[in-house]
Amino acid sequence: MPRIESTAARLAKLGFADGATAARLVEQSGGELDDLLDGLVEVADPDLALLSLTRLAERAPEAIGALRADERLRERALAVLGVSAALGDHLVRHPGHLGLLVADPGDPRADLLRAVAADPDDPLPRAGSARPPSEPGPPARPDNRAPRDGADRPTAARDGADRPTAARAGSDPPTADPVVALRVAYRGRLLGLAARDLTGRASLSEVTAELSDLAGAALEAALAVARTQVEADDVRLAVIGMGKAGARELNYISDVDVIFVAEPREGADETKALRAATRLAQAMMRVCSAATPEGALWEVDAGLRPEGRNGPLVRTLASHLAYYGRWAKTWEFQALLKARPIAGDMELGAAYVEAVNELVWSAATRDRFVEDVQAMRRRVEEHVRAEGERQIKLGPGGLRDIEFAVQLLQLVHGRLDPLLRRRATLPALAALSRGGYVGRDDSRGLAEAYTFLRQVEHLLQLHRMRRTHVLPTDPADLRRLGRALGMQADPVGEFTARWRRHAREARRLHEKLFYRPLLQAVARLPDTETRLSTAAASARLRALGYVDPDGALRHIAALTSGVSRRAAIQRTLLPVMLGWFADTPDPDAGLLGFRQVSDKLGATPWYLRLLRDETAVAARMARVLGASRYATGLLMHAPDAVALLGSDADLALRSAEALRAEASAAVTRHGADPAGAVAAVRALRRRELFRTAVADLFGLAGIEHVGVALSTLNDVTLQAALDAAIARLSADRGAPPPTRFALIAMGRLGGMESSYASDADVMFVHDPHPGADEREAGDAAFALANELRRLLSLPAPDPPLLIDPDLRPEGRQGPLVRTLASYRAYYARWSSPWEAQALLRARFCAGDAALGEEFRAMADELRYPAGGLREESVREIRRLKARMEAERLPRGADPALHTKLGPGGLADVEWVAQLLQLRHAGAVPALRTTRTLEALRAAVAEGLLRASDEEVLAEAWQCASRIRDAIMLVKGRPGDSVPADARDRLRLARTLGYPPDGSEDFLDDYRRVTRRARQVVERVFYGS
């Protein structure tokens, strides 16, 4: 017992994590391993290595003697056993493979073909046609000591950890099953490669190239086995390596991506030959993936073939070229960057690669290249966001970030620069740097990060020989990774810090990689690097979505040229901002808007500092500028509103009380200057319109909330302008107006459903004070109405709020202002059903609140008739609606795409709600609302409308309202129809949240929603 404790202490000092367990293993080995312990100090996981050694000592005692006698063999064996439990298991099962750790690797193709008893010199090798090689035994045991009997075996073996599948004698006999033999030989070569990798005898590029060649050799051997199962003498079959296999940068464990190409031999029937080739390819894939006592090799994935998994597994060369010439998408050409023949008929494979290369390097000139690139970048970003940070392949700053960026730059620039046509990532990155397409420092940083991440990926996979890209959280696993990379003092801390630094740097460089060279191409800066040519810079911007790359380069030059602090900050900001602009519906408008805002605010100390230090502000600003000309216009005249972009809280829509208080204070502050007062209120409105537009763009406010916010803002503006008009009139008269005065909101304003383009539909009502002269009161009311309209129409940089009084009795032919008594008299004598319908939206919005309440009470008698609507009035409303559909649609407009008057559009839904109100609100108070969706919901609650119908109608109303608002946001001018122009429609769809290729989906969705709504309208409104 004391010896165990002493040994445990010594082992703990040597670096064993579990000294007690290690001591027991050493004790049970009877001193056999004592002189190997010092060699374990440097390995990644001494405990793991010791466990495998004890099992190997039991399985093949002579192997321990060989390790003791050969320092190079010992170093390599311990390095492997300290990292890979899986390769330790393999060595225990096949101790004869110990010699492979130091053997010359030789030709993998010949080696693996011989393993399945195929002749490497045969043009069509078949398994079993040659004598298989015997597996060598381990090097001789120099001391000739006999192995101990079972009583002295290590506990690992007695506990069942040893699972030998071959004889325990000096050499493993060859297996009769070629599928198993292939796995054994493959793992043996993997063992030798891992030994050279882990001891620094092979670089990363040499390791990945050898792994790729080994995979190709395994596919060749699998084909040899498949030829014994399938009769395919009349066909030539080539296996094209794709992805990492094609680029010779394969991992230790990975699916092997392939494409199959076949041609019938001379005189053979093509259809029969293709069937045979398909069976041969399927058999080859099964050989690689089948489960055996020695496990599987890996999956062979043919999903990159034309039409993917829905397409035929095997095609002729002509069929491939026909597909790529007509149907292929940009991502397929990106995948073909890596294509390389790796097995089968190499001459046919070379012909395939030569033929597709011309198509690959002309991909940037194809239609929809820009849209495809944007979609590809979006998918990569979505993967990055979806994966956790510990995912070194798909996570932020992971391998996919770097690989995608390099491949995209190759596609853009490789057409004119053949030096960029490299398959592997690191050589391609170096070529991009030499050509000036990527900055030297950026290239170096990315290469270092990529190399580190690939090394970590290999170490993760070697441990259990499993496909994984997720960093562990267990400190023991992190310790093994750190020590394998040479970190001895604090392996967990050093490894974690280094990984985070590389991932952060890779992510940062990825975000700027496309754009930093653009700055060097146009900014007059001292620089020794090769610069991107103007033509190359234009090609890159065009590929990333900029329609006017020359104009974009001029903006970049204007923003970044010079040695001022402002230009220096812009050079830091723009590489990231340009990427964000590229992700918006209109990158050119985004960059132009950024230049305009920067020109206005660039000299202020807080603006550029805010963008530099607050990433969220800069990102949101880019999105706003590239998505909305309306919001950009607002920002041009209120650039300090950039500060609102800091957080969701800053974009929260403000309450009516807060807005009224600020507007009232502005009017009071300007006193006797009504024009100044209204200008201040309009500036407030401009800022709040920007806040609302941005909240809308970022999905922070639904369409109903946007309508309420815009209507409230219009109410506040009207009230403040009316207060200024009253002050002006009172000053001119020397006394307050002799009448009460109120504004009654109508239309969408009355319904609290204003859009960005809505006018203020109002009616003016006044009521003379007791004893006042009616003519004088009428003149004063008329003067107030005109002064209000004048103040709101004064020239200003703000979006105008036009007052539209045309819904008043008698329309434009009637008096602009009426007394309450006049309104009552008119409605009592002359009103028609459409006027009662229009009054359903009537709501007090500004002026004398008591007078507004009196008007509401008067209107209620007309719009909510006690006995409901007479049948003849219902028929008249239906006739009026039908006539409106036939006559009011603008000439040339497509009814199906008109959001207001088209089938299933706003008018359809609103007239359904209004007819229900006219018929039932007299008896059902819940229907007494000016808002469309509230009325529909109330109708459902009262049993007057099916819930399913309400859902359909509400969806159509919200959809049409969002589109109308989005048209204004995107184009900066109003519109009621879905744009016919494809580019305008794409920008609209993107702003509404559709992906870059979602324009047709957007159109289909709108047609579907409105078609369903129209069916409900036909049944509920027309009674069909």
DRENDREN-98337 format. One record per residue (C-alpha): x, y, z. Coordinates in steps of 0.02 Angstrom, whole numbers, plus 50000, padded with zeros to 5 digits. Example, Ala and Ser with C-alpha at 12.3 -4.5 7.8 and 13.67 -1.06 7.14 Angstrom:
<atoms>
506154977550390/506844994750357/
</atoms>
This chain:
<atoms>
500005000050000/501365012850041/502165009349870/500525012949781/500365029549872/502175033949832/501955029449650/500325039049643/501175054649709/502585052949584/501375050449440/500345065449493/501935075949488/502295069049314/500625075949252/499395061849276/497665068449319/497165052649414/498765047349501/497955033349603/497205024549451/498815026749354/499805019349501/498685003949505/498945001249318/500835002849338/500824991349490/499824978049398/501024978749251/502354971849367/503604985349323/503444981949136/503015000249103/504115008849232/505435014649110/504105021648992/503305033149120/504495047649095/504015047648912/502205050648957/502575067249039/502515076748875/500985068548797/499285076848789/498405064748907/499595053749009/498135044349091/497395039648921/499095034548853/499465023749005/497805014648991/498135010448808/499905005048849/499334992848983/498094985248861/499424984148726/500644975948848/499364962548884/498884960148701/500654959948632/502004960448767/503364960848635/502694977748578/503264985648742/505014979448713/504994987048540/504465003748613/505835002748742/507144999148609/506655012148477/506585030348534/505735036648373/504425022848383/504145026548567/503935045348539/502655042948401/501685029048488/501525038748650/500995054648558/499585045148471/499035035748627/498985052048725/497735059748604/496705045948524/495775032748621/495115026148455/496835023448378/497395015748542/495975003248524/496524999748346/498324996648399/497754984748535/496724975048407/498124975648279/499794976548369/500614971948204/500254989848150/501484996648278/502824996748144/501755007948034/502115022148155/503865023548084/503675015447914/503785024647749/501955027847704/502195023547519/500775023947392/499065023247479/498155017547322/499265002347297/499234998547483/497334998547499/497054989247336/498234975547397/497264975247561/495704969647465/496764957747359/496644968247202/498044971347078/498574989747081/499234988146902/497564982146834/496644996546744/495014989746822/495594981746984/494454968747064/494514962947243/495114945047266/496084944347103/497764945447193/498494937947351/498174949147504/499684954547607/499994947747781/499934960247920/501664962647996/501964958548178/502654971348299/504524973848304/505434959848395/505534960348585/507384962948618/507484955348793/506554939348743/505544940248904/503984929648899/502304937648932/501534935549102/500044924449128/498274930749150/498434932749338/499624947249311/498614955949176/498144974349199/496424977649269/495934986349108/495984969649019/495124960149158/493734973149160/493364970048977/494214985248906/495204973948789/494174968848639/495404959948522/494704953448360/496284945048292/497414931248356/498624935448496/500104927848406/501504937848328/500544943448172/498724945848124/498154934047986/497354942347836/495464943047841/494434934747706/493194949047701/493874963047590/492694975847668/493454972547839/495204971547768/494974988747690/494534996247857/496014988247944/497234994347814/496455011747809/496585013647998/498365007347994/498865021147874/497875033647978/498885028048128/500535031948042/499905048847981/499265053848153/500965049448227/501865061148106/500535074448133/500585074148323/502485074248332/502645089048214/503375078848071/501985084347951/501215101447922/499345104447918/499325105347728/500315089147716/499125080547838/497535086047748/498265081647578/498755064247637/497045061747716/496245066547551/497365054947452/496985041047575/495125043947552/495355043047363/496315026847383/494935019847494/493645024247361/494725015547230/494804999947339/492935000947372/492665001547183/493744985947168/492604977247292/491044983947205/491624976847037/491484959447114/489664962947156/489074972246999/489354968146816/489914984846743/491194981146608/490284991646478/490425008146569/491775020246625/491465027746797/492405042546869/492275048147050/492475066947069/493005072847241/492095088347302/492235099147456/493735095747564/494105079247477/494255088047310/495295102147383/496485089847469/496055097347639/495065083147716/494815080247903/495205064247996/493345060248003/492175067947876/490895063447747/491745062147578/490795072747451/490805065647275/489985067147105/489895052346986/490185054046798/489975039446679/490165035946493/489705019946400/491155010846321/491205010346133/489745000746063/488824999446230/487025005146255/487015021546354/485465017746456/486085000646510/487815007546544/487115021246658/486085008546754/487634997946780/488635013246832/487285017946957/487325000547034/489215001247039/489215018147125/487915012347252/488924996747290/490495007247314/489575018847436/488955003747535/490704996647550/491275012847632/489805015347750/489364997447799/489534992947984/490824979448019/491774973048172/493074986048122/491774999848108/491405009947952/492535021247852/491385036247825/489845040847726/490035044547541/488915059547507/488355062647328/487165076747377/488145089947278/487665081947112/486485090946992/484725091947066/485425085647231/484635070347307/483175071747186/484305069747034/485045053846960/486555047347054/487575045446895/487565056146738/488565057046579/489755071646552/488575079246424/487125078246547/488155086846681/488635100946564/486855103246503/486245105146682/487635117146733/487385127546577/485535130046605/484955126446782/486385127446906/486395140447044/487885150247103/488175139247255/488405124447138/489795133447046/490545138047213/490545119547257/491365115347089/492865126047138/493465110647233/493115097347100/494525084847071/494535066947002/494995055347146/494515037647094/493895027146950/494215032546771/495445046946797/495455051846613/493565054246614/493695063346779/494985075246710/493865078746560/492435082846677/493475095046780/494165103546626/492415105846555/491605112746713/493055124446750/492525136246610/490785137046684/491435139846861/492485154846816/491115163246715/489825161246854/490005179546906/489305185046737/487715174646750/485975181446784/485485181646968/487295180147025/487055194747143/485445187747215/486235170647236/487755177947324/486625187547443/485635171847479/487235162047509/487915175247627/486255175647719/486255156747741/488025157147809/487545170847931/485995161347985/487055145948020/488265156548120/486875164048224/486025147148250/487595138148309/488375140748478/490035149448496/490895132948535/490525126548359/492205129048274/491525125248101/489865134448091/489965145848242/490495164248240/492275165848180/492265147548128/492965138247979/491425141147871/491615160047889/493375159347817/493035146347682/491495155247617/492355172047606/493845164947512/492765155147389/491645170047353/493125181247316/493825167747201/492185167147105/492115186047085/493915188847032/494485171846966/493685174746796/494995187746752/496415181646862/496885163246834/498135164046979/496655163447098/496055146547035/496615136147183/495595122447264/496245123047443/495815137347560/497545142547619/498365142947446/496845152547380/496965164947523/498815167547488/498445170447303/497095183147347/498345192247456/499695192347322/498455199447197/497895213447313/496145206447330/496395204047518/497535214447629/499155206147681/498835207947867/497055201747848/497655186747749/498965182647880/497705184048021/496445173047933/497755160147888/498325159048069/496545157448131/496105144447999/497655134148036/497325134348223/495485129648202/495915115348083/497195108748207/495905109348346/494635100848232/495865086648200/496225084448385/494365083948425/494065070548294/495595059948333/495045057048512/493605045348471/493745045548280/492055053748273/491455068148167/491295082948283/491625101648278/491045106548452/492295111648583/492045102048746/491715110448912/492505096849021/494165103549089/494985086549061/494565087248875/495145105248862/496755100448952/497085086848823/496815099148681/497945112348758/499355100248795/499245092848620/499555110348553/501085112548664/500295122348806/501035115348967/500925128749102/499035131849100/498345121548956/496505124948991/496695143749013/497955145848872/496935135648751/495295144548791/496085161648773/496935157148609/495355149548536/494305164748581/495625176548510/495715167248345/493815165548330/493565183948369/494905189148246/494215177648110/492485184848132/493115202648130/494155199647975/492745190247888/491605205247910/492895216747831/493715205047707/492645209847558/492745228447588/494395234047662/495315232347494/493985243547416/494575257547528/496375254747476/495825255247294/495115272947308/495865281347461/497505290547432/498465282247572/500295277647586/500325258847568/501595246347506/500285232947469/499675228347298/498055237747274/496425231447206/496165238647032/494665249747001/493945236646884/494145223047015/493405234247149/491895237647037/491685219147001/491705215147186/490425228547229/489305222947086/489395204947145/488895210347320/487335219347261/487875237147218/487015242347056/488125257547029/489855251947087/490735266947010/489615278647109/489915268247265/491795269747242/491615288647229/490665289047393/491965277847476/493355289247415/492475304847477/492205297247649/493925289647678/495225299847584/496385310947683/497295310347848/495995318447960/495335309748115/493625309348031/494315300047879/495275288147992/493695283448087/492755281247924/494105269347864/493765259048020/491875259848001/491625257647815/492255239747790/490885233847908/489585246547854/489795241747671/489405223847716/487855229047809/487305239847663/487545224747548/486295215047653/484945228447632/483695229847488/484605244847412/486475245247451/486795260347337/485485270847426/486185265347593/487945271047551/487335287347474/486275291047628/487735287147741/488825299447647/487475312847657/487185310547843/489065309947873/489305326047776/488045334447890/488635326948053/490425321748021/491135337048106/490135334348266/491165325248397/489835312748449/489235305948281/490705295448219/491175290848396/489415284148423/489495273548265/491235267248304/490875262648485/489055257048472/488945242848346/487055241648363/486835259848312/487935257848158/487095241548107/485355248948125/485835264548033/486475254247887/484855244347882/483785260047886/484785269047752/484785254047637/482955249647660/481985265947671/482155281647568/480755288947673/481705286447837/483315292247754/482455308347701/481875311247879/483635308147943/484375320347818/483415334447902/483575327848079/485275319248080/485365319848269/483975306648269/485385294048238/485495293348427/483775285048431/484535269448354/485445264648512/484175252648585/482405245948573/481935256848720/482425272448621/481295266748480/479785263548590/478285273448526/477895288148640/476245290948725/474985303948667/475165313148833/477055314948815/476885321048636/475515333548679/476555340548822/478085343048711/477075350848571/476155362448690/477805368048765/478465371948591/476955382848550/477095391948716/478965394548692/478715403248525/477335414448591/476895427548461/477765418048318/476475405348258/477525400548107/479005396848222/477875387148339/477205376248200/478985373848131/479515367348301/478015355748308/478375349548132/480165345848184/479455335648329/478345326448206/479835323148092/480815315248234/479345304648289/478985299248111/480795293148103/480595284048268/478995275748206/479735271248036/481265263048115/480205253648242/479145247748095/480665242347992/481385232348136/479755223948183/479615232948349/477865239348309/476445229948224/475395237848089/473985242448209/475215250848328/475995260248182/474275266548129/473875272348305/475585280648324/475435290148159/473645295448196/474115301248370/475575311048300/474405319348174/473165323448312/474545331648414/475165341348263/473415347448221/473085352748400/474725362148414/474475370648246/472695375248297/473355382748460/474575393248359/473185398548239/472055403548384/473485413648461/473785422448295/471935426148268/471735432048447/473225443848428/472535450848265/470785453348337/471335458648508/470165445648581/469885426848576/468805419948435/466935421848473/466595403448442/467075386248497/468045376848365/468425358348341/469185346648213/468305330248177/469465316948109/468775306547966/469385292347857/470975283547910/471405297248033/469735294948116/469995276248121/471725278248202/472385269348047/473445282847967/474835277647851/476455286947817/475655294547662/473955298847738/473235316247728/472265322847877/470435319947829/469475331847941/467865341847956/467815358848041/466415362348162/466115377848267/464805384048388/464635402748425/464775407948605/463115413648683/462725431348627/464055431548490/463625437648318/463405422248207/464185430548054/465675436348153/465835419148233/465735410948062/467075422547991/468205418948139/467965400248118/468325401547932/469885411747968/470465398748096/470255384547971/471225393747837/472605399247957/472795381348015/472965375347836/474195389347795/475325385847943/475415367247903/475795370447719/477235382747743/478805377247649/479845366047760/480995350847745/479725340247837/478435328247765/476885338947744/475275335747840/473985340747712/472235344347775/470875336847667/469115343247711/468235335147562/467215322847667/466155337247734/464315338747683/464155343147500/466015339947477/467005353647393/465395362847348/464895364847529/465515377447657/467235373747732/466595376647909/464865373347981/464055375848147/463515360748245/461705365648211/462055366448024/462795348948025/461285342548120/460075350647999/461005344247845/461105326347905/459285326447960/458685331747788/459935327247654/461095313647712/461285297647610/461875280447668/463665283847610/463755299147724/463175288847872/464505276247821/465835290047815/465315295747990/465755278448058/467555285048060/467125302048137/468135305848294/468595321748386/470455325248364/470825343548406/470045359548472/468615361148594/468365343948671/466595347648732/466065352948558/466885337248489/465865326648610/464265335348555/464685331748373/465005313448416/463305311948501/462465319648349/463415307948231/462955292548334/461115295148293/461505293848108/462875280648101/462115269048231/460255269248184/459165261948321/458215250448206/459695245648101/459905248847917/458435247247800/458595233947667/458515246747527/459975256047607/460945239647614/460625237147428/461165254947391/462805252547487/463145236447391/462785245147225/463935259447274/465325247147319/465135237947154/465185254247056/466725259947151/467605243647106/467215246346923/467555265146909/468815271047038/470245259346998/471635269446911/471825266446726/473085252746688/473145246446866/473085227646895/471575225047009/472355209547086/473845219847146/472945235647204/473015235447393/471605247947419/470295244547286/470785227447223/469885211147270/470235206947451/471065223847479/470775237147610/469125243447542/468385225947537/468795222647720/468295239947781/466605239547692/466225222747773/466575230047945/465595245847908/464075236547843/464045226148001/464135242248104/462745251048007/461605235848024/461945231148205/462845244748305/461215252948355/460815237548459/462595231648493/463655245148578/465235234648562/465225238548375/465345257248406/467155260148360/468015269548223/469335255948198/469125242048069/469915227348158/469095231748324/467405231548237/467755214348160/468315207248327/466775214248411/465675206448276/466435189448314/466165191848501/464335196048468/464055181348353/463845192048197/465385185248106/466285168748104/467965168748192/468755160548039/468075174347927/468765187648044/470485179448038/470485179547848/469885197547835/471085203847969/472555195247885/472125203347719/471895220547797/473535219547890/474445212947738/473795226847624/474135240147756/475915234047781/476225234247594/475565252047575/476645257947718/478145248347651/477945256247479/478085273347560/479545267947669/480505260347524/480185272747384/479885288547484/478265291747391/476535284047410/475825269947307/474335258347316/474895244347200/476185230747220/477565236647102/477595228946929/479465232646912/480435217346970/481795227247058/480555238247151/479555222847200/481135214247263/481595229247371/479825229547440/479865210947478/481555212447564/480915226647672/479415216047720/480595202447782/480725190847632/482425183647584/483405190247434/482595177347321/480855179247397/480045191547277/478925178447197/478495171047367/477945188347422/476835190147269/476095172747293/475735176347476/474825192547435/473775184347300/473335169947416/472845181247562/471775192947457/470955178647361/470375170847524/469775187747589/468775191047431/467865174547452/467315180247625/466795197347558/465725189347422/464815179147552/464705191447699/464545208147610/463645203747450/462695188947520/463275177647378/
</atoms>
